Amino acid sequence: QVLARDRHAQVMAALAVTASTLESIAMQVRLLQQSDVIEAEEPFTKGQKGSSAMPHKRNPITAERVCGLARVVKANAQVAFDNVALWFERDISHSGAERVVLADSFTALDYMFAKMQWMLDGLQTYPAKMEHNLWRTKGLIFSSKVLLALVDAGISREDAYVIVQRNAMKVWEDIQNAVDGPSYRERLEADGEAMALLTADKLDEIFDPWDFLTRKDIVFDRLEGLEF
C-alpha cells in the first residue's frame, strides 16, 4: 500500500508502448486491406462472413480488435500515472483502480499478442497488386530520386526542383483527370533541360523500384543480432 506507484506507472507505460507497437502493425494491415488498395489481408477462414451490408468485403476484424484493445491499454496507463500522486503517499485511492487496470492490461496484451501472431502467420499478400499500385502514379514516386540526380549533375537544388515539379504536375493533372498521358519518365525524356543533365542509363537507375530496397537486409541483420 505504501510502495511508491511510480514503478507501477513504469510497468503500465511499457505495456502501453508495446500495445502501441502492435496497434501500428495492425493499422498497416487494415490500410493494406482496403478495397482500393488490397495489397495484403488478414486470414479469412472458410465459412467466415464478411461485411453484413456488403457480402463481398473481407473486413479486417482481428486487426481492428487489436487496435481497439490498444486504446484500452493506453488509457489504463493514464490511470497508473494518476495513481502516483497519493495523499502523503498513504491513501488508497489507487487501490480500486489498480485492481482493474493492472490485470486487464496484462490480459489484453496477452490476447493481442496471440491474435497478432495468428494474423501475421496467415497474412495473405498480393505482389501483383503491390506492383500495380506502385505504378498508379506513372512514376511520380521517383521524383525525389530525379531531384537528387539533377543536383548531382551540377545544378542547384532550386533549379532542379523546378524541372522535377513542372513535369510531375503535368502527370499529376493527367491522373486526376483520368487522362492517359505520358508517364513521368516520358515527360522527363521530352524535357530538353532535364535530358541535358540525365542519361538514359541514369533514368533506368532512377526508375528502378528495387533500388529502394537496397539496404533492406541491414534492418533484419540488426534484428537478428539483438539479444533478448
C-alpha positions as protocol buffer text, in pm:
chain_id: "A"
residue {
  index: 1
  type: GLN
  ca { x: 0 y: 0 z: 0 }
}
residue {
  index: 2
  type: VAL
  ca { x: 277 y: 245 z: 85 }
}
residue {
  index: 3
  type: LEU
  ca { x: 504 y: 149 z: -207 }
}
residue {
  index: 4
  type: ALA
  ca { x: 557 y: 443 z: -442 }
}
residue {
  index: 5
  type: ARG
  ca { x: 339 y: 398 z: -750 }
}
residue {
  index: 6
  type: ASP
  ca { x: 594 y: 533 z: -1000 }
}
residue {
  index: 7
  type: ARG
  ca { x: 720 y: 181 z: -1058 }
}
residue {
  index: 8
  type: HIS
  ca { x: 367 y: 63 z: -1130 }
}
residue {
  index: 9
  type: ALA
  ca { x: 332 y: 351 z: -1375 }
}
residue {
  index: 10
  type: GLN
  ca { x: 657 y: 248 z: -1544 }
}
residue {
  index: 11
  type: VAL
  ca { x: 525 y: -104 z: -1598 }
}
residue {
  index: 12
  type: MET
  ca { x: 198 y: 25 z: -1733 }
}
residue {
  index: 13
  type: ALA
  ca { x: 386 y: 263 z: -1962 }
}
residue {
  index: 14
  type: ALA
  ca { x: 583 y: -32 z: -2100 }
}
residue {
  index: 15
  type: LEU
  ca { x: 259 y: -220 z: -2164 }
}
residue {
  index: 16
  type: ALA
  ca { x: 111 y: 84 z: -2337 }
}
residue {
  index: 17
  type: VAL
  ca { x: 414 y: 127 z: -2563 }
}
residue {
  index: 18
  type: THR
  ca { x: 403 y: -243 z: -2653 }
}
residue {
  index: 19
  type: ALA
  ca { x: 31 y: -219 z: -2727 }
}
residue {
  index: 20
  type: SER
  ca { x: 101 y: 84 z: -2945 }
}
residue {
  index: 21
  type: THR
  ca { x: 354 y: -114 z: -3147 }
}
residue {
  index: 22
  type: LEU
  ca { x: 104 y: -394 z: -3206 }
}
residue {
  index: 23
  type: GLU
  ca { x: -155 y: -131 z: -3296 }
}
residue {
  index: 24
  type: SER
  ca { x: 84 y: 19 z: -3551 }
}
residue {
  index: 25
  type: ILE
  ca { x: 130 y: -319 z: -3722 }
}
residue {
  index: 26
  type: ALA
  ca { x: -242 y: -393 z: -3715 }
}
residue {
  index: 27
  type: MET
  ca { x: -317 y: -47 z: -3856 }
}
residue {
  index: 28
  type: GLN
  ca { x: -92 y: -116 z: -4154 }
}
residue {
  index: 29
  type: VAL
  ca { x: -277 y: -441 z: -4222 }
}
residue {
  index: 30
  type: ARG
  ca { x: -608 y: -255 z: -4212 }
}
residue {
  index: 31
  type: LEU
  ca { x: -478 y: 7 z: -4455 }
}
residue {
  index: 32
  type: LEU
  ca { x: -338 y: -255 z: -4692 }
}
residue {
  index: 33
  type: GLN
  ca { x: -668 y: -446 z: -4684 }
}
residue {
  index: 34
  type: GLN
  ca { x: -877 y: -153 z: -4808 }
}
residue {
  index: 35
  type: SER
  ca { x: -1073 y: -246 z: -5119 }
}
residue {
  index: 36
  type: ASP
  ca { x: -894 y: 11 z: -5334 }
}
residue {
  index: 37
  type: VAL
  ca { x: -551 y: -99 z: -5209 }
}
residue {
  index: 38
  type: ILE
  ca { x: -576 y: -473 z: -5125 }
}
residue {
  index: 39
  type: GLU
  ca { x: -205 y: -548 z: -5111 }
}
residue {
  index: 40
  type: ALA
  ca { x: -243 y: -772 z: -4807 }
}
residue {
  index: 41
  type: GLU
  ca { x: -517 y: -903 z: -4583 }
}
residue {
  index: 42
  type: GLU
  ca { x: -555 y: -1096 z: -4261 }
}
residue {
  index: 43
  type: PRO
  ca { x: -662 y: -1463 z: -4277 }
}
residue {
  index: 44
  type: PHE
  ca { x: -1018 y: -1526 z: -4388 }
}
residue {
  index: 45
  type: THR
  ca { x: -1134 y: -1868 z: -4270 }
}
residue {
  index: 46
  type: LYS
  ca { x: -1370 y: -2099 z: -4455 }
}
residue {
  index: 47
  type: GLY
  ca { x: -1732 y: -2012 z: -4383 }
}
residue {
  index: 48
  type: GLN
  ca { x: -1645 y: -1677 z: -4231 }
}
residue {
  index: 49
  type: LYS
  ca { x: -1882 y: -1393 z: -4316 }
}
residue {
  index: 50
  type: GLY
  ca { x: -1762 y: -1052 z: -4430 }
}
residue {
  index: 51
  type: SER
  ca { x: -1946 y: -724 z: -4411 }
}
residue {
  index: 52
  type: SER
  ca { x: -2310 y: -760 z: -4306 }
}
residue {
  index: 53
  type: ALA
  ca { x: -2415 y: -496 z: -4562 }
}
residue {
  index: 54
  type: MET
  ca { x: -2165 y: -576 z: -4838 }
}
residue {
  index: 55
  type: PRO
  ca { x: -2105 y: -953 z: -4851 }
}
residue {
  index: 56
  type: HIS
  ca { x: -1815 y: -917 z: -5095 }
}
residue {
  index: 57
  type: LYS
  ca { x: -1600 y: -745 z: -4833 }
}
residue {
  index: 58
  type: ARG
  ca { x: -1348 y: -919 z: -4610 }
}
residue {
  index: 59
  type: ASN
  ca { x: -1328 y: -695 z: -4307 }
}
residue {
  index: 60
  type: PRO
  ca { x: -1002 y: -691 z: -4105 }
}
residue {
  index: 61
  type: ILE
  ca { x: -1186 y: -770 z: -3783 }
}
residue {
  index: 62
  type: THR
  ca { x: -885 y: -910 z: -3598 }
}
residue {
  index: 63
  type: ALA
  ca { x: -664 y: -613 z: -3683 }
}
residue {
  index: 64
  type: GLU
  ca { x: -946 y: -381 z: -3579 }
}
residue {
  index: 65
  type: ARG
  ca { x: -977 y: -569 z: -3250 }
}
residue {
  index: 66
  type: VAL
  ca { x: -606 y: -526 z: -3179 }
}
residue {
  index: 67
  type: CYS
  ca { x: -630 y: -153 z: -3249 }
}
residue {
  index: 68
  type: GLY
  ca { x: -933 y: -120 z: -3023 }
}
residue {
  index: 69
  type: LEU
  ca { x: -773 y: -304 z: -2732 }
}
residue {
  index: 70
  type: ALA
  ca { x: -459 y: -92 z: -2769 }
}
residue {
  index: 71
  type: ARG
  ca { x: -672 y: 209 z: -2679 }
}
residue {
  index: 72
  type: VAL
  ca { x: -776 y: 34 z: -2359 }
}
residue {
  index: 73
  type: VAL
  ca { x: -418 y: -47 z: -2258 }
}
residue {
  index: 74
  type: LYS
  ca { x: -302 y: 306 z: -2338 }
}
residue {
  index: 75
  type: ALA
  ca { x: -589 y: 455 z: -2140 }
}
residue {
  index: 76
  type: ASN
  ca { x: -508 y: 227 z: -1846 }
}
residue {
  index: 77
  type: ALA
  ca { x: -155 y: 367 z: -1841 }
}
residue {
  index: 78
  type: GLN
  ca { x: -305 y: 710 z: -1770 }
}
residue {
  index: 79
  type: VAL
  ca { x: -475 y: 562 z: -1465 }
}
residue {
  index: 80
  type: ALA
  ca { x: -137 y: 436 z: -1343 }
}
residue {
  index: 81
  type: PHE
  ca { x: 13 y: 782 z: -1388 }
}
residue {
  index: 82
  type: ASP
  ca { x: -272 y: 933 z: -1187 }
}
residue {
  index: 83
  type: ASN
  ca { x: -209 y: 678 z: -912 }
}
residue {
  index: 84
  type: VAL
  ca { x: 144 y: 807 z: -848 }
}
residue {
  index: 85
  type: ALA
  ca { x: 27 y: 1111 z: -652 }
}
residue {
  index: 86
  type: LEU
  ca { x: -129 y: 997 z: -323 }
}
residue {
  index: 87
  type: TRP
  ca { x: -218 y: 1191 z: -9 }
}
residue {
  index: 88
  type: PHE
  ca { x: 100 y: 1185 z: 195 }
}
residue {
  index: 89
  type: GLU
  ca { x: 183 y: 869 z: -2 }
}
residue {
  index: 90
  type: ARG
  ca { x: -62 y: 685 z: 221 }
}
residue {
  index: 91
  type: ASP
  ca { x: -416 y: 696 z: 81 }
}
residue {
  index: 92
  type: ILE
  ca { x: -576 y: 403 z: -103 }
}
residue {
  index: 93
  type: SER
  ca { x: -738 y: 590 z: -393 }
}
residue {
  index: 94
  type: HIS
  ca { x: -509 y: 391 z: -624 }
}
residue {
  index: 95
  type: SER
  ca { x: -625 y: 54 z: -498 }
}
residue {
  index: 96
  type: GLY
  ca { x: -961 y: 9 z: -669 }
}
residue {
  index: 97
  type: ALA
  ca { x: -827 y: 139 z: -1000 }
}
residue {
  index: 98
  type: GLU
  ca { x: -517 y: -83 z: -989 }
}
residue {
  index: 99
  type: ARG
  ca { x: -724 y: -394 z: -935 }
}
residue {
  index: 100
  type: VAL
  ca { x: -882 y: -328 z: -1274 }
}
residue {
  index: 101
  type: VAL
  ca { x: -613 y: -175 z: -1495 }
}
residue {
  index: 102
  type: LEU
  ca { x: -317 y: -397 z: -1398 }
}
residue {
  index: 103
  type: ALA
  ca { x: -497 y: -725 z: -1457 }
}
residue {
  index: 104
  type: ASP
  ca { x: -690 y: -603 z: -1760 }
}
residue {
  index: 105
  type: SER
  ca { x: -381 y: -461 z: -1931 }
}
residue {
  index: 106
  type: PHE
  ca { x: -173 y: -778 z: -1896 }
}
residue {
  index: 107
  type: THR
  ca { x: -466 y: -992 z: -2005 }
}
residue {
  index: 108
  type: ALA
  ca { x: -550 y: -768 z: -2301 }
}
residue {
  index: 109
  type: LEU
  ca { x: -188 y: -752 z: -2418 }
}
residue {
  index: 110
  type: ASP
  ca { x: -152 y: -1129 z: -2397 }
}
residue {
  index: 111
  type: TYR
  ca { x: -465 y: -1164 z: -2612 }
}
residue {
  index: 112
  type: MET
  ca { x: -336 y: -903 z: -2857 }
}
residue {
  index: 113
  type: PHE
  ca { x: -6 y: -1089 z: -2897 }
}
residue {
  index: 114
  type: ALA
  ca { x: -188 y: -1416 z: -2967 }
}
residue {
  index: 115
  type: LYS
  ca { x: -413 y: -1254 z: -3227 }
}
residue {
  index: 116
  type: MET
  ca { x: -126 y: -1069 z: -3390 }
}
residue {
  index: 117
  type: GLN
  ca { x: 78 y: -1390 z: -3416 }
}
residue {
  index: 118
  type: TRP
  ca { x: -219 y: -1567 z: -3576 }
}
residue {
  index: 119
  type: MET
  ca { x: -275 y: -1278 z: -3813 }
}
residue {
  index: 120
  type: LEU
  ca { x: 86 y: -1250 z: -3929 }
}
residue {
  index: 121
  type: ASP
  ca { x: 134 y: -1626 z: -3961 }
}
residue {
  index: 122
  type: GLY
  ca { x: -158 y: -1639 z: -4204 }
}
residue {
  index: 123
  type: LEU
  ca { x: -120 y: -1297 z: -4366 }
}
residue {
  index: 124
  type: GLN
  ca { x: -215 y: -1302 z: -4734 }
}
residue {
  index: 125
  type: THR
  ca { x: -4 y: -1085 z: -4963 }
}
residue {
  index: 126
  type: TYR
  ca { x: -65 y: -991 z: -5326 }
}
residue {
  index: 127
  type: PRO
  ca { x: 261 y: -892 z: -5501 }
}
residue {
  index: 128
  type: ALA
  ca { x: 91 y: -829 z: -5835 }
}
residue {
  index: 129
  type: LYS
  ca { x: -141 y: -574 z: -5676 }
}
residue {
  index: 130
  type: MET
  ca { x: 154 y: -416 z: -5498 }
}
residue {
  index: 131
  type: GLU
  ca { x: 328 y: -366 z: -5830 }
}
residue {
  index: 132
  type: HIS
  ca { x: 9 y: -233 z: -5987 }
}
residue {
  index: 133
  type: ASN
  ca { x: -31 y: 24 z: -5708 }
}
residue {
  index: 134
  type: LEU
  ca { x: 336 y: 114 z: -5733 }
}
residue {
  index: 135
  type: TRP
  ca { x: 290 y: 236 z: -6088 }
}
residue {
  index: 136
  type: ARG
  ca { x: -50 y: 402 z: -6046 }
}
residue {
  index: 137
  type: THR
  ca { x: 118 y: 741 z: -6027 }
}
residue {
  index: 138
  type: LYS
  ca { x: 304 y: 668 z: -6350 }
}
residue {
  index: 139
  type: GLY
  ca { x: 646 y: 709 z: -6192 }
}
residue {
  index: 140
  type: LEU
  ca { x: 587 y: 1010 z: -5968 }
}
residue {
  index: 141
  type: ILE
  ca { x: 717 y: 815 z: -5667 }
}
residue {
  index: 142
  type: PHE
  ca { x: 1065 y: 853 z: -5817 }
}
residue {
  index: 143
  type: SER
  ca { x: 1060 y: 1234 z: -5813 }
}
residue {
  index: 144
  type: SER
  ca { x: 1291 y: 1256 z: -5512 }
}
residue {
  index: 145
  type: LYS
  ca { x: 1550 y: 1044 z: -5691 }
}
residue {
  index: 146
  type: VAL
  ca { x: 1522 y: 1261 z: -6000 }
}
residue {
  index: 147
  type: LEU
  ca { x: 1577 y: 1568 z: -5785 }
}
residue {
  index: 148
  type: LEU
  ca { x: 1893 y: 1424 z: -5628 }
}
residue {
  index: 149
  type: ALA
  ca { x: 2025 y: 1308 z: -5965 }
}
residue {
  index: 150
  type: LEU
  ca { x: 1987 y: 1657 z: -6112 }
}
residue {
  index: 151
  type: VAL
  ca { x: 2165 y: 1810 z: -5815 }
}
residue {
  index: 152
  type: ASP
  ca { x: 2445 y: 1555 z: -5851 }
}
residue {
  index: 153
  type: ALA
  ca { x: 2467 y: 1655 z: -6217 }
}
residue {
  index: 154
  type: GLY
  ca { x: 2572 y: 2004 z: -6112 }
}
residue {
  index: 155
  type: ILE
  ca { x: 2273 y: 2236 z: -6083 }
}
residue {
  index: 156
  type: SER
  ca { x: 2128 y: 2396 z: -5770 }
}
residue {
  index: 157
  type: ARG
  ca { x: 1855 y: 2225 z: -5574 }
}
residue {
  index: 158
  type: GLU
  ca { x: 1620 y: 2513 z: -5652 }
}
residue {
  index: 159
  type: ASP
  ca { x: 1671 y: 2477 z: -6028 }
}
residue {
  index: 160
  type: ALA
  ca { x: 1641 y: 2100 z: -6005 }
}
residue {
  index: 161
  type: TYR
  ca { x: 1316 y: 2135 z: -5814 }
}
residue {
  index: 162
  type: VAL
  ca { x: 1167 y: 2346 z: -6093 }
}
residue {
  index: 163
  type: ILE
  ca { x: 1245 y: 2079 z: -6354 }
}
residue {
  index: 164
  type: VAL
  ca { x: 1115 y: 1800 z: -6135 }
}
residue {
  index: 165
  type: GLN
  ca { x: 794 y: 1975 z: -6036 }
}
residue {
  index: 166
  type: ARG
  ca { x: 686 y: 2111 z: -6374 }
}
residue {
  index: 167
  type: ASN
  ca { x: 697 y: 1764 z: -6524 }
}
residue {
  index: 168
  type: ALA
  ca { x: 545 y: 1599 z: -6219 }
}
residue {
  index: 169
  type: MET
  ca { x: 249 y: 1837 z: -6208 }
}
residue {
  index: 170
  type: LYS
  ca { x: 158 y: 1757 z: -6568 }
}
residue {
  index: 171
  type: VAL
  ca { x: 148 y: 1386 z: -6486 }
}
residue {
  index: 172
  type: TRP
  ca { x: -47 y: 1456 z: -6167 }
}
residue {
  index: 173
  type: GLU
  ca { x: -309 y: 1654 z: -6360 }
}
residue {
  index: 174
  type: ASP
  ca { x: -346 y: 1369 z: -6610 }
}
residue {
  index: 175
  type: ILE
  ca { x: -401 y: 1124 z: -6326 }
}
residue {
  index: 176
  type: GLN
  ca { x: -661 y: 1342 z: -6155 }
}
residue {
  index: 177
  type: ASN
  ca { x: -847 y: 1393 z: -6483 }
}
residue {
  index: 178
  type: ALA
  ca { x: -820 y: 1027 z: -6583 }
}
residue {
  index: 179
  type: VAL
  ca { x: -620 y: 1121 z: -6890 }
}
residue {
  index: 180
  type: ASP
  ca { x: -395 y: 852 z: -7037 }
}
residue {
  index: 181
  type: GLY
  ca { x: -100 y: 1084 z: -7087 }
}
residue {
  index: 182
  type: PRO
  ca { x: 277 y: 1030 z: -7083 }
}
residue {
  index: 183
  type: SER
  ca { x: 444 y: 878 z: -6780 }
}
residue {
  index: 184
  type: TYR
  ca { x: 675 y: 1080 z: -6560 }
}
residue {
  index: 185
  type: ARG
  ca { x: 980 y: 929 z: -6724 }
}
residue {
  index: 186
  type: GLU
  ca { x: 842 y: 1009 z: -7070 }
}
residue {
  index: 187
  type: ARG
  ca { x: 779 y: 1367 z: -6961 }
}
residue {
  index: 188
  type: LEU
  ca { x: 1140 y: 1398 z: -6847 }
}
residue {
  index: 189
  type: GLU
  ca { x: 1270 y: 1244 z: -7169 }
}
residue {
  index: 190
  type: ALA
  ca { x: 1082 y: 1512 z: -7363 }
}
residue {
  index: 191
  type: ASP
  ca { x: 1228 y: 1787 z: -7144 }
}
residue {
  index: 192
  type: GLY
  ca { x: 1545 y: 1916 z: -7308 }
}
residue {
  index: 193
  type: GLU
  ca { x: 1672 y: 2082 z: -6991 }
}
residue {
  index: 194
  type: ALA
  ca { x: 1636 y: 1760 z: -6795 }
}
residue {
  index: 195
  type: MET
  ca { x: 1796 y: 1541 z: -7060 }
}
residue {
  index: 196
  type: ALA
  ca { x: 2093 y: 1776 z: -7088 }
}
residue {
  index: 197
  type: LEU
  ca { x: 2179 y: 1653 z: -6739 }
}
residue {
  index: 198
  type: LEU
  ca { x: 2046 y: 1297 z: -6734 }
}
residue {
  index: 199
  type: THR
  ca { x: 2131 y: 995 z: -6949 }
}
residue {
  index: 200
  type: ALA
  ca { x: 1912 y: 701 z: -7046 }
}
residue {
  index: 201
  type: ASP
  ca { x: 2119 y: 475 z: -6821 }
}
residue {
  index: 202
  type: LYS
  ca { x: 2072 y: 715 z: -6531 }
}
residue {
  index: 203
  type: LEU
  ca { x: 1696 y: 713 z: -6586 }
}
residue {
  index: 204
  type: ASP
  ca { x: 1700 y: 333 z: -6580 }
}
residue {
  index: 205
  type: GLU
  ca { x: 1871 y: 354 z: -6243 }
}
residue {
  index: 206
  type: ILE
  ca { x: 1634 y: 619 z: -6111 }
}
residue {
  index: 207
  type: PHE
  ca { x: 1315 y: 440 z: -6216 }
}
residue {
  index: 208
  type: ASP
  ca { x: 1415 y: 102 z: -6073 }
}
residue {
  index: 209
  type: PRO
  ca { x: 1180 y: 35 z: -5779 }
}
residue {
  index: 210
  type: TRP
  ca { x: 1409 y: -232 z: -5637 }
}
residue {
  index: 211
  type: ASP
  ca { x: 1668 y: 35 z: -5565 }
}
residue {
  index: 212
  type: PHE
  ca { x: 1456 y: 147 z: -5271 }
}
residue {
  index: 213
  type: LEU
  ca { x: 1522 y: -191 z: -5107 }
}
residue {
  index: 214
  type: THR
  ca { x: 1899 y: -187 z: -5146 }
}
residue {
  index: 215
  type: ARG
  ca { x: 1957 y: -164 z: -4771 }
}
residue {
  index: 216
  type: LYS
  ca { x: 1661 y: -368 z: -4650 }
}
residue {
  index: 217
  type: ASP
  ca { x: 1878 y: -653 z: -4521 }
}
residue {
  index: 218
  type: ILE
  ca { x: 2054 y: -420 z: -4277 }
}
residue {
  index: 219
  type: VAL
  ca { x: 1740 y: -395 z: -4066 }
}
residue {
  index: 220
  type: PHE
  ca { x: 1696 y: -771 z: -4050 }
}
residue {
  index: 221
  type: ASP
  ca { x: 2065 y: -825 z: -3973 }
}
residue {
  index: 222
  type: ARG
  ca { x: 2038 y: -586 z: -3682 }
}
residue {
  index: 223
  type: LEU
  ca { x: 1722 y: -759 z: -3560 }
}
residue {
  index: 224
  type: GLU
  ca { x: 1890 y: -1099 z: -3567 }
}
residue {
  index: 225
  type: GLY
  ca { x: 2182 y: -951 z: -3373 }
}
residue {
  index: 226
  type: LEU
  ca { x: 1965 y: -840 z: -3082 }
}
residue {
  index: 227
  type: GLU
  ca { x: 1983 y: -1039 z: -2761 }
}
residue {
  index: 228
  type: PHE
  ca { x: 1662 y: -1087 z: -2570 }
}
